[in-house]
Every structure is written in structure tokens, then in C-alpha cells.
Amino acid sequence: MTTQRFLELIQWYKKDRLSEQDWEELFAAFKEGAYDEVLEKDIRAVFDDFAAHGTWDKAREQLVWRKVQEQSGSEEPPGEQVDSPPDAIPVYRRLWLRYTAAAVILLLAGLYYLVPRKQVAGQARESAAVIPIPPGTNKALLTLSDGRQVQLDEQTISGDVATEGKVRIVKMAGSLLAYNTGSDSGGKDAHAEQQEEKGPGVNGRVAYNVVTTPRGGQYQLILPDGTHVWLNAASAIRYPTSFRGKVREVELSGEAYFEVQHNAAQPFRVRTAGQVIEDIGTAFNINAYPDEKLSRATLIEGVISISHSAATGIHDTTSGEKKTVILKPAQQAIWEPQGRPTVADGVDIDEVMAWKNGFISFAHSDFQSVMRQISRWYDVDVHYAGAIPGKRFFGSLKRNVYLSTILEYLQKDSIHIRQEGRVITVEP
């Protein structure tokens, strides 16, 4: 069973759509215990969903847990109390839930049906919640230099997942991919390069890997030089498995946050369509989605330089006519495709980093921009049946809530949204 299948069965149960065969499959998954973390996140997402509506409090949470205990006929380990579940469900409770599958199901269903929900003006139409859509998860696809692909998600076993020459590619606990080159430094001196002339790759050529996140996915990786990268949904990063030569260069499409392992002797560069961002001891965020009119590079700390190039695509390394700008912390470079960057001062860093910190930010965003964020994170298609709303939104919501919570928030302002499966239609 895949994680997606497990979540699908959970949602079907909540809507009373499980067949006898589906129920047996779900019950077996509970007993196996392989999806404890997924189950915990689903329960917590439902708690957060209610909190977002302002209808949730500790007393109601305790009520649900008491009903679970009463209906399951089971008890937790001595000394543990069922009526005070913390923000992160502890190990003892996860084990208890695993061995009382009926209690788990009651809890998940009970949060929807045992606790009254507040009616909000402009609330989503009933059809907008036909299929509950959970938030994105930690998942990505690793493509090796020879074309082989490795699926990365929360169920992928930790440890070595592949090798490229002498480089071990390791999945760490959680959602982190790392490269073990057997060296403490990303750069190599001249002697080391001579000794490794036949380095990773074919016939001495450097091997390249690509990590791609789908819509509804995010992932982290540590590059061979120690640079830490957080990859947002619907993004891709291409990089060598061993940084050789005078520069360390990677290619990005989509959005990523970089904490660069600085090496003055071997600068770190990120190439997007038409721009080259170079680190000078830095943490920075790049948003360069192909479907966005503008791309943005925001400096969190340190210094970066951004060079416009007449390159025609992300893999085009031609130099072309260049114009370089230098960013300081809280500055943002903004550019159109193939255009020269301009600089904005006093950028709200919390707004820029919202996605990495677990939020969807609506601040200063037009409606279409908001819907593109939603499309990527919840893996849905967005259509417009009439004029596109000209409204702008402010504030933020957690990214771990169900899609219905986001849609209800948007519809508070007289915006009509209809959901059919994974298709969202904005109506006049």
C-alpha cells in the first residue's frame, strides 16, 4: 500500500464510502503500523482544521478522546491520560491507536461528526467538499545520471538509495536526501582533482542528478558540498554529484531556499531561466516558477550577486549581455523572463519564507497568484468560469490543513468556488 492509498481509504471512511474489501485493507494497514506518522499528521490536520474555524478548544478535544476510549473499550498504558493530547501525538498514544484501529477510525470520523462546526458567512457550497483533499507531503523523484529513478517519500526506507561512482546517495530520517562523497569539503584542490580525474560519471565526466517535487510535494537535500536545499512543490533542481572546477553550479526551476556552504575559492551559483544567482556567504530564497510572470530572489543573510544573461533556457550556459546587481539582507531582486533584475528594499522575510515554515501566505497577493500556490500544494487544477476576481488577500494559513479550509477562507469575501474532484472552478 502507498501513502496516497492509505490517505484515500481514510477519507473514504469519513464519507462512509468504504467497501468491505476496503475496510479489510485499511484495518491491515493499521495493524502493520507502517503509517503511524501519516496517521498522526491526518489527526493533527483535522485538529488544526477546526482551530482555523475558531470552533476548537481543549474541552472539545478531550471529549473526542474520551469517546474514542469509551467506544473502543480499550485503555491506554497505566499512568497516561487520554484527555490531554499534545500538539504532537506521543509514541505511546501512536502505539495505542495502532492496536485499537476502531478507536482510530472513530477519532477521525468523530472530529467531523461528533463536534459541531461554526457556520461561516459565504461558506463553501456543499459540493466543494465532495472529495476531501489533504495537504501536500514530503515526496520527490530522484533521477540519476543513467536515467534510473528513485521515488522518495515518507515510506522510503532510510539508508543508501543509489551510488554514482564513489558517491553514496543516502536517504536520511524524514525527508532529507544527502550525498556522501567521503570528503568533508565540497571543493577540491588541484592535487585532488588530478587524483580523481576519473571521478563520478562516465569516462571521467561529471554525473548530474535531478530531484523533482510534484504538485503536492516538497523535499530537502544536502548537496555534495554541504549546501542545504529546501525544495517547494512543483520544482526541480539539477546538480552534479561532485563539484569540480572553479565554480559550483546548480540549475533551478520552481522555488527553493538555499543555505550555502560557503567556499570563497569555489563560488556557488544557481542558474534559472535568464539569471545567475551567486552566493557570497549566504542564505537566500529563489522563486522562479515558469508559470509566474515574475521571478524573485530574496536575500535572508549574507550577500548575493544576480547577473542577467541572454541565455534562452535553464540549461543554456551562454554568457550573453550581463547586468549584475548586489543584494543585501531583506532585499529582493525581481525580473521578468529573460529580463534584467530590479531591486526592492525592506521585503517581509516572513512572507517570503512562509512556505518553508509551513504556511500559505496571502499577503499582498493577487487572486491568481494565491490560486497558483494552492494548485501546486494541493495538486489541483484551477479554472475560471468568468472574470478573474480582482481582490487581494492578507494574512496566512497553515499548510497542513485540508483544502476545504483554504477554500472556505477565500469564499468569505463573496468569491464562489466549486470543486469537482481535483478541479477547482472559480465562478462569477
Contacts in CASP RR format, 6 or more apart in sequence:
PFRMAT RR
TARGET T0000
AUTHOR 0000-0000-0000
METHOD contacts of the structure
MODEL  1
MTTQRFLELIQWYKKDRLSEQDWEELFAAFKEGAYDEVLEKDIRAVFDDF
AAHGTWDKAREQLVWRKVQEQSGSEEPPGEQVDSPPDAIPVYRRLWLRYT
AAAVILLLAGLYYLVPRKQVAGQARESAAVIPIPPGTNKALLTLSDGRQV
QLDEQTISGDVATEGKVRIVKMAGSLLAYNTGSDSGGKDAHAEQQEEKGP
GVNGRVAYNVVTTPRGGQYQLILPDGTHVWLNAASAIRYPTSFRGKVREV
ELSGEAYFEVQHNAAQPFRVRTAGQVIEDIGTAFNINAYPDEKLSRATLI
EGVISISHSAATGIHDTTSGEKKTVILKPAQQAIWEPQGRPTVADGVDID
EVMAWKNGFISFAHSDFQSVMRQISRWYDVDVHYAGAIPGKRFFGSLKRN
VYLSTILEYLQKDSIHIRQEGRVITVEP
1 25 0 8 1.000
1 29 0 8 1.000
1 35 0 8 1.000
2 155 0 8 1.000
3 35 0 8 1.000
3 38 0 8 1.000
3 137 0 8 1.000
3 139 0 8 1.000
3 153 0 8 1.000
3 154 0 8 1.000
3 155 0 8 1.000
6 26 0 8 1.000
6 29 0 8 1.000
6 35 0 8 1.000
6 38 0 8 1.000
7 38 0 8 1.000
7 42 0 8 1.000
7 134 0 8 1.000
9 18 0 8 1.000
9 22 0 8 1.000
9 25 0 8 1.000
9 26 0 8 1.000
9 29 0 8 1.000
10 26 0 8 1.000
10 39 0 8 1.000
10 42 0 8 1.000
10 108 0 8 1.000
11 131 0 8 1.000
11 132 0 8 1.000
11 134 0 8 1.000
12 18 0 8 1.000
12 22 0 8 1.000
13 23 0 8 1.000
13 26 0 8 1.000
13 105 0 8 1.000
13 108 0 8 1.000
13 109 0 8 1.000
14 108 0 8 1.000
14 109 0 8 1.000
14 112 0 8 1.000
14 132 0 8 1.000
15 132 0 8 1.000
18 26 0 8 1.000
26 101 0 8 1.000
26 105 0 8 1.000
27 101 0 8 1.000
29 35 0 8 1.000
30 39 0 8 1.000
30 97 0 8 1.000
30 98 0 8 1.000
30 101 0 8 1.000
30 104 0 8 1.000
31 98 0 8 1.000
31 99 0 8 1.000
31 101 0 8 1.000
33 98 0 8 1.000
34 155 0 8 1.000
35 155 0 8 1.000
36 94 0 8 1.000
36 97 0 8 1.000
36 98 0 8 1.000
37 154 0 8 1.000
38 137 0 8 1.000
38 154 0 8 1.000
39 94 0 8 1.000
39 97 0 8 1.000
39 104 0 8 1.000
40 88 0 8 1.000
40 89 0 8 1.000
40 94 0 8 1.000
41 137 0 8 1.000
41 400 0 8 1.000
42 108 0 8 1.000
42 134 0 8 1.000
43 89 0 8 1.000
43 107 0 8 1.000
43 108 0 8 1.000
43 111 0 8 1.000
44 87 0 8 1.000
44 88 0 8 1.000
44 89 0 8 1.000
44 400 0 8 1.000
45 134 0 8 1.000
45 135 0 8 1.000
45 400 0 8 1.000
45 401 0 8 1.000
45 402 0 8 1.000
46 108 0 8 1.000
46 111 0 8 1.000
46 112 0 8 1.000
46 402 0 8 1.000
47 56 0 8 1.000
47 61 0 8 1.000
47 111 0 8 1.000
48 398 0 8 1.000
48 400 0 8 1.000
48 401 0 8 1.000
49 401 0 8 1.000
49 402 0 8 1.000
49 404 0 8 1.000
49 405 0 8 1.000
50 56 0 8 1.000
50 60 0 8 1.000
50 111 0 8 1.000
50 115 0 8 1.000
50 117 0 8 1.000
52 397 0 8 1.000
52 398 0 8 1.000
52 401 0 8 1.000
52 405 0 8 1.000
52 409 0 8 1.000
53 117 0 8 1.000
53 118 0 8 1.000
53 120 0 8 1.000
53 405 0 8 1.000
53 408 0 8 1.000
54 118 0 8 1.000
55 115 0 8 1.000
55 116 0 8 1.000
55 117 0 8 1.000
55 118 0 8 1.000
56 115 0 8 1.000
58 84 0 8 1.000
60 115 0 8 1.000
61 85 0 8 1.000
62 83 0 8 1.000
62 84 0 8 1.000
63 114 0 8 1.000
63 115 0 8 1.000
64 107 0 8 1.000
64 110 0 8 1.000
64 111 0 8 1.000
64 114 0 8 1.000
64 115 0 8 1.000
65 82 0 8 1.000
65 83 0 8 1.000
65 85 0 8 1.000
65 107 0 8 1.000
66 82 0 8 1.000
66 83 0 8 1.000
67 106 0 8 1.000
67 110 0 8 1.000
67 114 0 8 1.000
68 82 0 8 1.000
68 103 0 8 1.000
68 104 0 8 1.000
68 106 0 8 1.000
68 107 0 8 1.000
69 75 0 8 1.000
69 76 0 8 1.000
69 82 0 8 1.000
69 103 0 8 1.000
71 102 0 8 1.000
71 103 0 8 1.000
71 106 0 8 1.000
72 100 0 8 1.000
72 102 0 8 1.000
72 103 0 8 1.000
72 106 0 8 1.000
73 100 0 8 1.000
73 103 0 8 1.000
74 96 0 8 1.000
74 99 0 8 1.000
74 100 0 8 1.000
74 103 0 8 1.000
76 82 0 8 1.000
76 92 0 8 1.000
76 93 0 8 1.000
76 96 0 8 1.000
77 92 0 8 1.000
77 96 0 8 1.000
80 92 0 8 1.000
80 93 0 8 1.000
85 93 0 8 1.000
89 97 0 8 1.000
96 103 0 8 1.000
97 103 0 8 1.000
97 104 0 8 1.000
97 107 0 8 1.000
98 104 0 8 1.000
120 408 0 8 1.000
120 412 0 8 1.000
121 412 0 8 1.000
122 411 0 8 1.000
122 412 0 8 1.000
122 414 0 8 1.000
123 408 0 8 1.000
123 411 0 8 1.000
124 404 0 8 1.000
124 407 0 8 1.000
124 408 0 8 1.000
124 411 0 8 1.000
124 417 0 8 1.000
124 419 0 8 1.000
125 416 0 8 1.000
125 417 0 8 1.000
125 418 0 8 1.000
127 418 0 8 1.000
127 419 0 8 1.000
127 420 0 8 1.000
128 404 0 8 1.000
128 407 0 8 1.000
128 417 0 8 1.000
128 418 0 8 1.000
128 419 0 8 1.000
129 404 0 8 1.000
129 419 0 8 1.000
130 419 0 8 1.000
130 420 0 8 1.000
130 421 0 8 1.000
131 419 0 8 1.000
131 421 0 8 1.000
131 422 0 8 1.000
132 402 0 8 1.000
132 403 0 8 1.000
132 404 0 8 1.000
133 378 0 8 1.000
133 379 0 8 1.000
133 380 0 8 1.000
133 402 0 8 1.000
133 403 0 8 1.000
133 404 0 8 1.000
133 421 0 8 1.000
133 422 0 8 1.000
134 402 0 8 1.000
134 403 0 8 1.000
135 216 0 8 1.000
135 377 0 8 1.000
135 378 0 8 1.000
135 399 0 8 1.000
135 400 0 8 1.000
135 401 0 8 1.000
135 402 0 8 1.000
135 403 0 8 1.000
136 216 0 8 1.000
136 217 0 8 1.000
136 218 0 8 1.000
136 233 0 8 1.000
136 377 0 8 1.000
136 378 0 8 1.000
136 379 0 8 1.000
136 399 0 8 1.000
137 153 0 8 1.000
137 154 0 8 1.000
137 216 0 8 1.000
137 217 0 8 1.000
137 218 0 8 1.000
138 153 0 8 1.000
138 154 0 8 1.000
138 174 0 8 1.000
138 175 0 8 1.000
138 217 0 8 1.000
138 218 0 8 1.000
138 219 0 8 1.000
139 151 0 8 1.000
139 152 0 8 1.000
139 153 0 8 1.000
139 154 0 8 1.000
139 175 0 8 1.000
139 213 0 8 1.000
139 214 0 8 1.000
139 216 0 8 1.000
139 217 0 8 1.000
139 218 0 8 1.000
139 219 0 8 1.000
140 152 0 8 1.000
140 153 0 8 1.000
140 177 0 8 1.000
140 211 0 8 1.000
140 212 0 8 1.000
140 213 0 8 1.000
140 214 0 8 1.000
140 217 0 8 1.000
140 218 0 8 1.000
140 219 0 8 1.000
140 231 0 8 1.000
141 149 0 8 1.000
141 150 0 8 1.000
141 151 0 8 1.000
141 152 0 8 1.000
141 211 0 8 1.000
141 212 0 8 1.000
141 213 0 8 1.000
141 214 0 8 1.000
142 149 0 8 1.000
142 150 0 8 1.000
142 151 0 8 1.000
142 152 0 8 1.000
142 161 0 8 1.000
142 162 0 8 1.000
142 169 0 8 1.000
142 177 0 8 1.000
142 209 0 8 1.000
142 210 0 8 1.000
142 211 0 8 1.000
143 149 0 8 1.000
143 209 0 8 1.000
143 210 0 8 1.000
143 211 0 8 1.000
143 212 0 8 1.000
144 150 0 8 1.000
144 162 0 8 1.000
144 164 0 8 1.000
144 207 0 8 1.000
144 209 0 8 1.000
145 164 0 8 1.000
145 201 0 8 1.000
145 202 0 8 1.000
145 207 0 8 1.000
145 208 0 8 1.000
145 209 0 8 1.000
145 241 0 8 1.000
148 162 0 8 1.000
150 156 0 8 1.000
150 161 0 8 1.000
150 162 0 8 1.000
152 161 0 8 1.000
152 171 0 8 1.000
152 175 0 8 1.000
152 177 0 8 1.000
152 211 0 8 1.000
152 219 0 8 1.000
154 174 0 8 1.000
154 175 0 8 1.000
156 171 0 8 1.000
157 171 0 8 1.000
158 170 0 8 1.000
158 171 0 8 1.000
158 172 0 8 1.000
158 173 0 8 1.000
158 174 0 8 1.000
159 170 0 8 1.000
159 171 0 8 1.000
159 172 0 8 1.000
160 168 0 8 1.000
160 169 0 8 1.000
160 170 0 8 1.000
160 171 0 8 1.000
161 169 0 8 1.000
161 170 0 8 1.000
161 171 0 8 1.000
161 177 0 8 1.000
162 169 0 8 1.000
163 169 0 8 1.000
164 200 0 8 1.000
164 201 0 8 1.000
164 207 0 8 1.000
164 209 0 8 1.000
164 241 0 8 1.000
165 199 0 8 1.000
165 200 0 8 1.000
165 201 0 8 1.000
165 207 0 8 1.000
165 241 0 8 1.000
166 181 0 8 1.000
166 182 0 8 1.000
166 199 0 8 1.000
166 200 0 8 1.000
167 179 0 8 1.000
167 180 0 8 1.000
167 181 0 8 1.000
167 200 0 8 1.000
167 207 0 8 1.000
167 224 0 8 1.000
167 241 0 8 1.000
167 242 0 8 1.000
168 179 0 8 1.000
168 180 0 8 1.000
169 177 0 8 1.000
169 178 0 8 1.000
169 179 0 8 1.000
169 180 0 8 1.000
169 209 0 8 1.000
169 241 0 8 1.000
170 177 0 8 1.000
170 178 0 8 1.000
170 179 0 8 1.000
170 180 0 8 1.000
171 177 0 8 1.000
171 178 0 8 1.000
172 178 0 8 1.000
175 218 0 8 1.000
175 219 0 8 1.000
175 220 0 8 1.000
176 220 0 8 1.000
176 221 0 8 1.000
176 222 0 8 1.000
177 211 0 8 1.000
177 219 0 8 1.000
177 220 0 8 1.000
177 221 0 8 1.000
177 222 0 8 1.000
178 221 0 8 1.000
178 222 0 8 1.000
179 221 0 8 1.000
179 222 0 8 1.000
179 223 0 8 1.000
179 224 0 8 1.000
179 241 0 8 1.000
181 224 0 8 1.000
181 241 0 8 1.000
181 242 0 8 1.000
185 225 0 8 1.000
185 263 0 8 1.000
186 224 0 8 1.000
186 225 0 8 1.000
186 226 0 8 1.000
186 243 0 8 1.000
186 248 0 8 1.000
186 261 0 8 1.000
186 263 0 8 1.000
186 266 0 8 1.000
187 225 0 8 1.000
187 243 0 8 1.000
187 248 0 8 1.000
187 263 0 8 1.000
187 265 0 8 1.000
187 266 0 8 1.000
188 196 0 8 1.000
188 243 0 8 1.000
188 244 0 8 1.000
188 245 0 8 1.000
193 244 0 8 1.000
193 245 0 8 1.000
196 242 0 8 1.000
196 244 0 8 1.000
197 204 0 8 1.000
198 204 0 8 1.000
199 206 0 8 1.000
199 242 0 8 1.000
199 244 0 8 1.000
200 206 0 8 1.000
200 207 0 8 1.000
200 240 0 8 1.000
200 241 0 8 1.000
200 242 0 8 1.000
201 207 0 8 1.000
201 241 0 8 1.000
206 240 0 8 1.000
206 241 0 8 1.000
206 242 0 8 1.000
206 244 0 8 1.000
207 240 0 8 1.000
207 241 0 8 1.000
207 242 0 8 1.000
208 238 0 8 1.000
208 239 0 8 1.000
208 240 0 8 1.000
208 241 0 8 1.000
209 238 0 8 1.000
209 239 0 8 1.000
209 240 0 8 1.000
209 241 0 8 1.000
210 236 0 8 1.000
210 237 0 8 1.000
210 238 0 8 1.000
210 239 0 8 1.000
211 219 0 8 1.000
211 221 0 8 1.000
211 231 0 8 1.000
211 236 0 8 1.000
211 237 0 8 1.000
212 235 0 8 1.000
212 236 0 8 1.000
213 219 0 8 1.000
213 231 0 8 1.000
213 232 0 8 1.000
213 233 0 8 1.000
213 234 0 8 1.000
213 235 0 8 1.000
213 236 0 8 1.000
214 233 0 8 1.000
214 234 0 8 1.000
214 379 0 8 1.000
215 233 0 8 1.000
215 234 0 8 1.000
215 375 0 8 1.000
215 376 0 8 1.000
215 377 0 8 1.000
215 378 0 8 1.000
215 379 0 8 1.000
215 380 0 8 1.000
216 233 0 8 1.000
216 234 0 8 1.000
216 376 0 8 1.000
216 377 0 8 1.000
216 378 0 8 1.000
216 379 0 8 1.000
217 233 0 8 1.000
217 234 0 8 1.000
217 377 0 8 1.000
217 379 0 8 1.000
218 230 0 8 1.000
218 231 0 8 1.000
218 232 0 8 1.000
218 233 0 8 1.000
219 231 0 8 1.000
220 228 0 8 1.000
220 229 0 8 1.000
220 230 0 8 1.000
220 231 0 8 1.000
221 228 0 8 1.000
221 229 0 8 1.000
221 231 0 8 1.000
221 237 0 8 1.000
222 228 0 8 1.000
222 229 0 8 1.000
223 229 0 8 1.000
223 239 0 8 1.000
223 243 0 8 1.000
223 248 0 8 1.000
223 250 0 8 1.000
223 261 0 8 1.000
224 239 0 8 1.000
224 240 0 8 1.000
224 241 0 8 1.000
224 242 0 8 1.000
224 243 0 8 1.000
225 243 0 8 1.000
225 248 0 8 1.000
225 261 0 8 1.000
225 263 0 8 1.000
225 266 0 8 1.000
225 268 0 8 1.000
226 261 0 8 1.000
227 248 0 8 1.000
227 258 0 8 1.000
227 259 0 8 1.000
227 260 0 8 1.000
227 261 0 8 1.000
227 268 0 8 1.000
228 258 0 8 1.000
228 259 0 8 1.000
228 261 0 8 1.000
229 237 0 8 1.000
229 256 0 8 1.000
229 257 0 8 1.000
229 258 0 8 1.000
229 259 0 8 1.000
230 256 0 8 1.000
230 257 0 8 1.000
230 356 0 8 1.000
231 237 0 8 1.000
231 255 0 8 1.000
231 256 0 8 1.000
232 254 0 8 1.000
232 255 0 8 1.000
232 256 0 8 1.000
232 355 0 8 1.000
232 356 0 8 1.000
232 376 0 8 1.000
233 376 0 8 1.000
233 377 0 8 1.000
234 254 0 8 1.000
234 289 0 8 1.000
234 376 0 8 1.000
235 252 0 8 1.000
235 253 0 8 1.000
235 254 0 8 1.000
235 255 0 8 1.000
235 256 0 8 1.000
235 289 0 8 1.000
236 252 0 8 1.000
236 253 0 8 1.000
236 254 0 8 1.000
237 250 0 8 1.000
237 251 0 8 1.000
237 252 0 8 1.000
237 253 0 8 1.000
237 256 0 8 1.000
238 250 0 8 1.000
238 251 0 8 1.000
238 252 0 8 1.000
238 314 0 8 1.000
238 315 0 8 1.000
239 250 0 8 1.000
239 251 0 8 1.000
243 266 0 8 1.000
245 266 0 8 1.000
246 266 0 8 1.000
246 267 0 8 1.000
247 266 0 8 1.000
247 267 0 8 1.000
247 268 0 8 1.000
247 269 0 8 1.000
248 263 0 8 1.000
248 266 0 8 1.000
248 267 0 8 1.000
248 268 0 8 1.000
248 269 0 8 1.000
249 268 0 8 1.000
249 269 0 8 1.000
249 270 0 8 1.000
249 271 0 8 1.000
250 268 0 8 1.000
250 269 0 8 1.000
250 270 0 8 1.000
250 271 0 8 1.000
251 270 0 8 1.000
251 271 0 8 1.000
251 272 0 8 1.000
251 314 0 8 1.000
251 315 0 8 1.000
252 270 0 8 1.000
252 271 0 8 1.000
252 272 0 8 1.000
252 286 0 8 1.000
252 288 0 8 1.000
252 314 0 8 1.000
253 272 0 8 1.000
253 273 0 8 1.000
253 288 0 8 1.000
253 289 0 8 1.000
253 290 0 8 1.000
253 314 0 8 1.000
254 286 0 8 1.000
254 287 0 8 1.000
254 288 0 8 1.000
254 289 0 8 1.000
254 290 0 8 1.000
255 285 0 8 1.000
255 286 0 8 1.000
255 287 0 8 1.000
255 288 0 8 1.000
255 289 0 8 1.000
255 355 0 8 1.000
256 270 0 8 1.000
256 285 0 8 1.000
256 286 0 8 1.000
257 283 0 8 1.000
257 284 0 8 1.000
257 285 0 8 1.000
257 286 0 8 1.000
257 300 0 8 1.000
257 353 0 8 1.000
257 356 0 8 1.000
258 268 0 8 1.000
258 270 0 8 1.000
258 279 0 8 1.000
258 282 0 8 1.000
258 283 0 8 1.000
258 284 0 8 1.000
258 285 0 8 1.000
258 286 0 8 1.000
259 283 0 8 1.000
260 268 0 8 1.000
260 279 0 8 1.000
260 281 0 8 1.000
260 282 0 8 1.000
260 283 0 8 1.000
260 284 0 8 1.000
261 268 0 8 1.000
262 268 0 8 1.000
262 279 0 8 1.000
262 280 0 8 1.000
262 281 0 8 1.000
262 282 0 8 1.000
267 278 0 8 1.000
267 279 0 8 1.000
267 280 0 8 1.000
268 278 0 8 1.000
268 279 0 8 1.000
269 276 0 8 1.000
269 277 0 8 1.000
269 278 0 8 1.000
269 279 0 8 1.000
270 276 0 8 1.000
270 277 0 8 1.000
270 278 0 8 1.000
270 286 0 8 1.000
271 277 0 8 1.000
271 311 0 8 1.000
271 314 0 8 1.000
271 317 0 8 1.000
272 286 0 8 1.000
272 288 0 8 1.000
272 295 0 8 1.000
272 314 0 8 1.000
273 288 0 8 1.000
273 290 0 8 1.000
273 295 0 8 1.000
273 311 0 8 1.000
273 313 0 8 1.000
273 314 0 8 1.000
273 337 0 8 1.000
273 338 0 8 1.000
274 308 0 8 1.000
274 309 0 8 1.000
274 310 0 8 1.000
274 311 0 8 1.000
274 313 0 8 1.000
274 335 0 8 1.000
274 337 0 8 1.000
274 338 0 8 1.000
274 339 0 8 1.000
275 288 0 8 1.000
275 295 0 8 1.000
275 297 0 8 1.000
275 306 0 8 1.000
275 307 0 8 1.000
275 308 0 8 1.000
275 309 0 8 1.000
275 333 0 8 1.000
275 335 0 8 1.000
275 341 0 8 1.000
276 306 0 8 1.000
276 307 0 8 1.000
276 309 0 8 1.000
277 284 0 8 1.000
277 286 0 8 1.000
277 297 0 8 1.000
277 304 0 8 1.000
277 305 0 8 1.000
277 306 0 8 1.000
278 304 0 8 1.000
278 305 0 8 1.000
278 306 0 8 1.000
278 307 0 8 1.000
279 304 0 8 1.000
280 302 0 8 1.000
280 303 0 8 1.000
280 304 0 8 1.000
280 305 0 8 1.000
281 302 0 8 1.000
281 303 0 8 1.000
282 299 0 8 1.000
282 300 0 8 1.000
282 301 0 8 1.000
282 302 0 8 1.000
282 303 0 8 1.000
282 304 0 8 1.000
283 299 0 8 1.000
283 300 0 8 1.000
283 301 0 8 1.000
283 302 0 8 1.000
284 297 0 8 1.000
284 298 0 8 1.000
284 299 0 8 1.000
284 300 0 8 1.000
284 304 0 8 1.000
284 327 0 8 1.000
285 296 0 8 1.000
285 297 0 8 1.000
285 298 0 8 1.000
285 300 0 8 1.000
285 352 0 8 1.000
285 353 0 8 1.000
285 356 0 8 1.000
286 295 0 8 1.000
286 296 0 8 1.000
286 297 0 8 1.000
286 298 0 8 1.000
287 295 0 8 1.000
287 296 0 8 1.000
287 297 0 8 1.000
287 298 0 8 1.000
288 295 0 8 1.000
288 296 0 8 1.000
289 295 0 8 1.000
289 372 0 8 1.000
289 376 0 8 1.000
291 372 0 8 1.000
292 369 0 8 1.000
292 372 0 8 1.000
293 336 0 8 1.000
294 334 0 8 1.000
294 335 0 8 1.000
294 336 0 8 1.000
295 334 0 8 1.000
295 335 0 8 1.000
295 336 0 8 1.000
295 337 0 8 1.000
296 332 0 8 1.000
296 333 0 8 1.000
296 334 0 8 1.000
296 352 0 8 1.000
297 304 0 8 1.000
297 306 0 8 1.000
297 327 0 8 1.000
297 332 0 8 1.000
297 333 0 8 1.000
297 341 0 8 1.000
298 331 0 8 1.000
298 332 0 8 1.000
298 333 0 8 1.000
298 347 0 8 1.000
298 349 0 8 1.000
298 352 0 8 1.000
299 327 0 8 1.000
299 328 0 8 1.000
299 329 0 8 1.000
299 330 0 8 1.000
299 331 0 8 1.000
299 332 0 8 1.000
300 329 0 8 1.000
300 349 0 8 1.000
300 353 0 8 1.000
301 329 0 8 1.000
302 328 0 8 1.000
302 329 0 8 1.000
303 326 0 8 1.000
303 327 0 8 1.000
303 328 0 8 1.000
304 326 0 8 1.000
304 327 0 8 1.000
305 324 0 8 1.000
305 325 0 8 1.000
305 326 0 8 1.000
305 327 0 8 1.000
306 324 0 8 1.000
306 325 0 8 1.000
306 327 0 8 1.000
306 333 0 8 1.000
306 341 0 8 1.000
307 322 0 8 1.000
307 323 0 8 1.000
307 324 0 8 1.000
308 321 0 8 1.000
308 322 0 8 1.000
308 323 0 8 1.000
308 324 0 8 1.000
308 335 0 8 1.000
308 339 0 8 1.000
308 340 0 8 1.000
308 341 0 8 1.000
309 318 0 8 1.000
309 319 0 8 1.000
309 320 0 8 1.000
309 321 0 8 1.000
309 322 0 8 1.000
310 318 0 8 1.000
310 319 0 8 1.000
310 320 0 8 1.000
310 321 0 8 1.000
310 338 0 8 1.000
311 317 0 8 1.000
311 318 0 8 1.000
311 320 0 8 1.000
312 318 0 8 1.000
312 338 0 8 1.000
323 340 0 8 1.000
323 341 0 8 1.000
325 333 0 8 1.000
325 341 0 8 1.000
325 342 0 8 1.000
325 343 0 8 1.000
327 333 0 8 1.000
327 343 0 8 1.000
330 345 0 8 1.000
330 346 0 8 1.000
330 347 0 8 1.000
330 349 0 8 1.000
331 343 0 8 1.000
331 344 0 8 1.000
331 345 0 8 1.000
331 346 0 8 1.000
331 347 0 8 1.000
332 343 0 8 1.000
332 344 0 8 1.000
332 347 0 8 1.000
332 352 0 8 1.000
333 341 0 8 1.000
333 342 0 8 1.000
333 343 0 8 1.000
333 344 0 8 1.000
334 341 0 8 1.000
334 342 0 8 1.000
334 343 0 8 1.000
334 344 0 8 1.000
335 341 0 8 1.000
335 342 0 8 1.000
348 363 0 8 1.000
350 357 0 8 1.000
350 361 0 8 1.000
351 361 0 8 1.000
351 363 0 8 1.000
351 364 0 8 1.000
351 396 0 8 1.000
354 360 0 8 1.000
354 361 0 8 1.000
354 396 0 8 1.000
355 361 0 8 1.000
355 373 0 8 1.000
355 399 0 8 1.000
358 398 0 8 1.000
358 399 0 8 1.000
358 400 0 8 1.000
359 396 0 8 1.000
359 397 0 8 1.000
359 398 0 8 1.000
359 399 0 8 1.000
360 370 0 8 1.000
360 373 0 8 1.000
360 374 0 8 1.000
360 377 0 8 1.000
360 396 0 8 1.000
360 397 0 8 1.000
360 398 0 8 1.000
360 399 0 8 1.000
360 406 0 8 1.000
361 395 0 8 1.000
361 396 0 8 1.000
362 370 0 8 1.000
362 393 0 8 1.000
362 394 0 8 1.000
362 395 0 8 1.000
362 396 0 8 1.000
362 397 0 8 1.000
363 393 0 8 1.000
363 394 0 8 1.000
363 395 0 8 1.000
363 396 0 8 1.000
364 392 0 8 1.000
364 394 0 8 1.000
365 373 0 8 1.000
365 392 0 8 1.000
365 393 0 8 1.000
366 390 0 8 1.000
366 392 0 8 1.000
367 388 0 8 1.000
367 389 0 8 1.000
367 390 0 8 1.000
367 391 0 8 1.000
367 392 0 8 1.000
367 393 0 8 1.000
367 415 0 8 1.000
367 426 0 8 1.000
368 388 0 8 1.000
370 393 0 8 1.000
370 410 0 8 1.000
371 382 0 8 1.000
371 424 0 8 1.000
371 426 0 8 1.000
372 382 0 8 1.000
374 380 0 8 1.000
374 382 0 8 1.000
374 403 0 8 1.000
374 406 0 8 1.000
374 424 0 8 1.000
375 381 0 8 1.000
375 382 0 8 1.000
375 424 0 8 1.000
377 399 0 8 1.000
378 403 0 8 1.000
378 406 0 8 1.000
379 422 0 8 1.000
380 403 0 8 1.000
380 419 0 8 1.000
380 422 0 8 1.000
380 423 0 8 1.000
380 424 0 8 1.000
381 422 0 8 1.000
381 423 0 8 1.000
381 424 0 8 1.000
382 424 0 8 1.000
382 425 0 8 1.000
382 426 0 8 1.000
383 423 0 8 1.000
383 424 0 8 1.000
383 425 0 8 1.000
383 426 0 8 1.000
384 425 0 8 1.000
384 426 0 8 1.000
385 425 0 8 1.000
385 426 0 8 1.000
385 427 0 8 1.000
385 428 0 8 1.000
386 426 0 8 1.000
386 427 0 8 1.000
386 428 0 8 1.000
387 428 0 8 1.000
388 426 0 8 1.000
389 415 0 8 1.000
389 426 0 8 1.000
391 413 0 8 1.000
391 415 0 8 1.000
393 410 0 8 1.000
393 413 0 8 1.000
397 405 0 8 1.000
397 406 0 8 1.000
397 409 0 8 1.000
403 419 0 8 1.000
407 417 0 8 1.000
407 419 0 8 1.000
407 424 0 8 1.000
410 417 0 8 1.000
411 417 0 8 1.000
415 426 0 8 1.000
416 426 0 8 1.000
416 427 0 8 1.000
416 428 0 8 1.000
417 424 0 8 1.000
417 425 0 8 1.000
417 426 0 8 1.000
417 427 0 8 1.000
418 424 0 8 1.000
418 425 0 8 1.000
418 427 0 8 1.000
419 425 0 8 1.000
END
